[in-house]
């Protein structure tokens, strides 16, 4: 209701421009019991049902930073809605309103969990299933230097290579899908991984299909050989590292900027002038505290 109070709701603007695509990105959506309530990523993931699936056995559910609802269920799904609306407008010539709710976005992202409920993948309590840290072959393990390796050897042929790399004999172990033996197998794998450094494990598994990779820190990720070969990370003129835009398009790839990120409010006046506001109008907006400026300090 915030935009309606400003007289800038979709009903008003769509009357002036029927081709307008008006995206409304919120946590709980435009309607419903919580529509006007405050919330954050953890609340949206909780209400979507997904949070109940995240966490280890005998531990509280945990939220994966704020990536899942804010950025994936919110930002990415909203952007996809805009692209869909643009595509539809090319046919109909009409705009529309996009109700991008983070709760709904996360719930839709979790469709796989819903559709696979009867497949046996999620028949056990949280933290005891194939993909939620229950399986010894889909887990992270600490190395002797305090780093970690990620193991995702789901298919039998990949699992066989994992066992070989660990120096174990497949014939002397329980069957891969023997659920009752998973806790003991996790202990065995953990004890073995703890005997070598992350670099040593990489030298063992890098040339295999065991689906074993290092868990890279932000300090190490840009210098990893694979990421360097792919130019997956860029450095700006301040020396700050960040991911390169993705996905990569063959004909019109994104051209990343190597300039520093702007300060909040740094370009407010410049942009408003570009869109036709006068300096007097901008000054009035500033005095009314509708906008703010922040000029970068001189490096003197």
C-alpha positions in Angstrom: 0.0 0.0 0.0 3.0 2.3 0.1 2.9 3.3 -3.5 -0.9 3.9 -3.4 -0.3 6.4 -0.5 2.1 8.2 -2.9 -0.5 8.2 -5.7 1.8 6.0 -7.7 -0.1 2.7 -7.5 -0.4 0.5 -10.6 -4.1 1.4 -11.2 -3.1 5.1 -11.6 0.1 4.5 -13.7 -1.4 1.8 -15.9 -4.2 4.3 -16.8 -1.6 6.7 -18.1 0.5 4.0 -19.8 -1.4 0.7 -20.5 1.9 -0.9 -21.7 3.6 -0.4 -18.3 5.0 -3.5 -16.5 4.7 -2.8 -12.8 6.7 -5.2 -10.5 5.8 -5.4 -6.8 8.5 -7.3 -4.9 7.5 -8.0 -1.3 8.1 -10.7 1.3 4.5 -11.9 1.9 2.8 -10.6 -1.2 0.0 -8.1 -1.9 -2.8 -10.0 -0.1 -3.1 -12.4 2.8 -2.9 -12.3 6.6 0.8 -11.2 6.7 0.6 -8.9 3.7 1.3 -5.7 5.8 3.6 -7.4 8.3 7.3 -6.9 8.6 9.6 -9.8 7.8 12.9 -11.0 6.7 14.4 -13.9 4.6 14.2 -16.4 7.5 10.5 -15.6 7.9 9.6 -16.0 4.3 11.6 -19.3 4.0 9.8 -20.5 7.2 6.3 -19.7 5.8 7.1 -21.4 2.5 7.7 -24.7 4.2 11.3 -24.9 2.9 13.0 -24.0 6.2 11.6 -27.2 7.8 13.8 -29.2 5.4 17.1 -27.3 6.0 19.3 -28.5 8.8 21.1 -31.5 10.2 19.7 -34.4 12.3 18.8 -33.4 15.8 19.5 -29.7 15.1 17.3 -26.7 14.6 16.4 -25.8 11.1 18.8 -23.2 9.7 18.4 -20.4 7.1 21.1 -20.3 4.4 22.2 -16.7 4.9 19.6 -14.6 3.0 20.1 -16.0 -0.4 17.1 -18.2 -0.7 14.1 -15.8 -0.2 15.6 -12.4 -0.8 17.6 -13.1 -3.9 16.4 -16.4 -5.4 12.7 -16.5 -4.4 12.5 -12.7 -4.6 14.9 -11.0 -6.9 15.5 -13.7 -9.5 11.8 -14.7 -9.6 10.8 -11.1 -9.9 13.2 -10.5 -12.8 11.9 -13.6 -14.5 8.4 -12.3 -14.1 9.4 -9.0 -15.8 11.0 -10.9 -18.7 7.8 -13.0 -19.1 5.7 -9.9 -19.0 7.9 -8.2 -21.6 7.5 -11.3 -23.8 3.8 -11.3 -23.4 3.5 -7.5 -24.1 5.3 -8.0 -27.4 2.2 -10.0 -28.4 -0.7 -8.2 -26.7 0.7 -4.7 -26.4 -0.5 -4.5 -22.8 1.4 -4.3 -19.6 0.5 -5.9 -16.3 1.2 -6.0 -12.6 3.7 -8.6 -11.2 3.0 -9.8 -7.6 6.4 -11.2 -6.7 6.1 -12.7 -3.2 9.3 -14.1 -1.6 7.2 -16.7 0.2 5.6 -17.9 -3.1 8.9 -17.6 -4.9 10.7 -19.9 -2.4 7.8 -22.3 -2.4 7.9 -22.5 -6.2 11.7 -23.0 -6.2 11.1 -26.0 -3.9 8.7 -27.7 -6.4 11.2 -30.6 -6.6 10.8 -31.3 -2.9 7.1 -31.5 -3.3 7.1 -33.5 -6.5 9.6 -36.1 -5.2 7.9 -36.7 -1.8 6.7 -40.1 -2.8 10.0 -41.2 -4.5 11.7 -42.1 -1.2 14.1 -39.2 -1.3 12.5 -37.4 1.7 10.9 -40.2 3.6 13.2 -39.8 6.7 13.3 -36.9 9.2 15.4 -33.8 8.4 19.1 -34.6 8.1 18.6 -38.3 7.5 17.8 -38.3 3.7 19.9 -38.6 0.6 20.5 -34.9 -0.1 20.3 -33.2 3.3 23.5 -34.6 4.9 22.0 -38.0 5.8 24.1 -39.9 3.2 27.8 -40.3 3.8 28.4 -39.8 0.0 26.6 -36.5 -0.1 28.3 -34.6 2.7 31.2 -32.2 3.6 34.2 -33.4 5.5 37.0 -31.6 7.4 40.6 -32.1 6.2 43.7 -32.1 8.3 44.4 -28.4 7.7 41.0 -27.4 8.9 39.5 -27.0 5.4 36.7 -29.0 3.9 35.9 -31.3 0.9 32.4 -31.6 -0.6 31.3 -35.1 -1.6 28.4 -35.7 -4.0 29.0 -39.2 -5.3 25.4 -40.2 -5.8 25.5 -42.6 -8.8 27.1 -46.0 -8.2 29.9 -45.4 -10.7 30.9 -42.1 -9.0 30.6 -43.8 -5.6 33.0 -46.5 -6.7 35.6 -43.8 -7.5 35.0 -42.1 -4.2 35.7 -45.4 -2.4 38.8 -46.0 -4.5 40.1 -42.5 -3.8 39.6 -43.0 0.0 41.7 -46.2 -0.2 38.8 -48.5 0.8 37.7 -51.8 -0.7 34.1 -51.7 -2.0 33.7 -55.4 -1.3 34.4 -54.9 2.4 31.8 -52.2 2.9 28.0 -52.2 3.3 25.9 -51.5 0.2 25.9 -47.8 -0.8 22.1 -47.5 -0.1 22.1 -49.4 3.2 20.5 -46.6 5.2 21.1 -48.2 8.6 24.9 -48.2 7.9 25.0 -44.5 6.9 25.9 -43.1 10.3 28.8 -45.5 10.7 30.0 -44.9 7.2 30.0 -41.1 7.7 32.3 -41.6 10.7 34.6 -43.8 8.6 34.8 -41.3 5.8 35.3 -38.4 8.2 38.3 -40.1 9.9 39.9 -40.7 6.5 39.4 -37.2 5.2 40.9 -35.9 8.4 44.2 -37.6 7.6 45.1 -35.4 4.6 45.1 -31.7 3.6 42.6 -30.2 1.2 45.3 -29.9 -1.4 46.3 -33.5 -1.0 42.7 -34.6 -1.5 42.4 -32.4 -4.5 45.4 -34.1 -6.1 43.7 -37.5 -5.5 40.2 -36.6 -6.8 40.7 -33.8 -9.4 41.2 -36.2 -12.3 38.3 -38.4 -11.4 34.5 -38.5 -11.6 34.1 -39.1 -7.8 32.3 -35.8 -7.5 34.6 -34.6 -4.8 35.6 -30.9 -4.8 37.2 -28.5 -2.4 35.0 -26.2 -0.4 36.6 -22.9 -1.4 36.6 -19.8 0.8 36.1 -16.3 -0.6 39.9 -15.8 -0.2 40.7 -18.9 -2.4 37.9 -19.1 -4.9 39.1 -16.6 -7.5 42.6 -18.1 -7.6 41.3 -21.7 -8.2 42.5 -23.0 -11.5 39.0 -23.8 -12.8 37.6 -20.4 -11.9 40.7 -18.7 -13.4 40.3 -20.5 -16.7 36.6 -19.5 -16.8 37.3 -15.9 -15.7 34.5 -16.5 -13.2 35.6 -13.6 -10.9 36.7 -10.1 -11.6 38.6 -7.4 -9.7 37.6 -3.8 -9.7 40.0 -0.8 -9.7 39.9 -0.8 -5.9 41.2 -4.4 -5.9 37.8 -5.8 -4.7 36.9 -9.3 -6.1 33.3 -10.2 -7.1 31.6 -12.8 -9.4 31.4 -12.1 -13.1 27.8 -11.7 -14.4 26.1 -15.0 -15.3 24.8 -16.7 -17.3 27.2 -16.1 -20.2 25.4 -15.2 -23.5 27.2 -16.2 -26.7 26.3 -13.1 -28.8 25.6 -10.4 -26.3 27.6 -11.3 -23.1 27.5 -8.9 -20.2 30.4 -6.5 -20.0 31.4 -6.2 -16.4 32.5 -2.9 -15.0 35.8 -2.7 -13.2 34.9 0.6 -11.5 34.2 0.6 -7.7 30.6 0.3 -6.6 28.8 3.7 -6.3 28.1 5.2 -2.9 24.4 5.4 -1.9 23.1 8.7 -3.3 26.3 9.4 -5.3 24.5 9.8 -8.6 21.1 11.0 -7.4 21.4 14.5 -8.9 23.0 13.3 -12.1 20.2 10.8 -12.8 17.3 13.2 -11.9 18.8 15.8 -14.2 19.0 13.2 -17.0 15.3 12.5 -16.5 14.3 16.1 -16.9 14.2 17.4 -13.3 15.4 20.9 -12.8 18.0 21.9 -10.2 15.3 23.7 -8.3 13.0 20.7 -8.3 15.9 18.5 -7.1 16.8 21.0 -4.3 13.1 20.9 -3.2 13.1 17.1 -3.1 16.3 17.2 -1.0 14.9 19.8 1.4 11.8 17.7 1.7 14.0 14.7 2.5 12.6 12.7 -0.3 16.1 12.1 -1.7 19.6 12.3 -0.3 23.0 13.0 -1.7 26.3 11.5 -0.8 29.3 12.9 -2.6 32.5 10.8 -2.4 35.2 12.4 -0.2 38.3 13.7 -1.9 41.4 11.5 -1.4 43.6 14.3 -0.2 
